[in-house]
């Protein structure tokens, strides 16, 4: 039976390159928007490929370009910080 050393794992994740990259993304609003756009575009393409409407009756999901643009916009909106919170 293999045991996991959680203390070593916690130290590794605290100093990982992914965490440093994520901190850099969180500080700069342009990096954050670019990250949201890329993730949104990939999700939009996957959505169109696996779930999208093929009959042409759904105007947003029947065309791959429309779906990718829509999800890119949504990805940018989800990565924005809320400036109107109290």
PECOR-V901835 format. One record per residue. SS is DSSP state (~ for helix, > for strand, _ for the rest). PSI is psi as a letter, one per 20 degrees, with the letter a starting at -180 (* if undefined). Layout:
SS_PSI ; SS_PSI
//
This chain:
__p ; __p ; __q ; __p ; __o ; ~_h ; ~_g ; ~_g ; ~_g ; ~_h ; ~_h ; ~_g ; ~_h ; ~_h ; __j ; __q ; ~_h ; ~_g ; ~_h ; ~_h ; ~_g ; ~_h ; ~_h ; ~_g ; ~_h ; ~_h ; ~_h ; __p ; ~_h ; ~_h ; ~_g ; ~_g ; ~_h ; ~_g ; ~_g ; ~_h ; ~_g ; ~_g ; ~_g ; ~_g ; ~_g ; ~_g ; ~_h ; ~_g ; ~_g ; ~_h ; ~_g ; ~_g ; ~_g ; ~_h ; __h ; __q ; __p ; __i ; __i ; __j ; __i ; __o ; __h ; __h ; __j ; __h ; __p ; ~_h ; ~_g ; ~_g ; ~_g ; ~_g ; ~_g ; ~_g ; ~_h ; ~_g ; ~_g ; ~_h ; ~_h ; ~_g ; ~_h ; ~_h ; ~_i ; __q ; __q ; __o ; __i ; __k ; __q ; __*
//
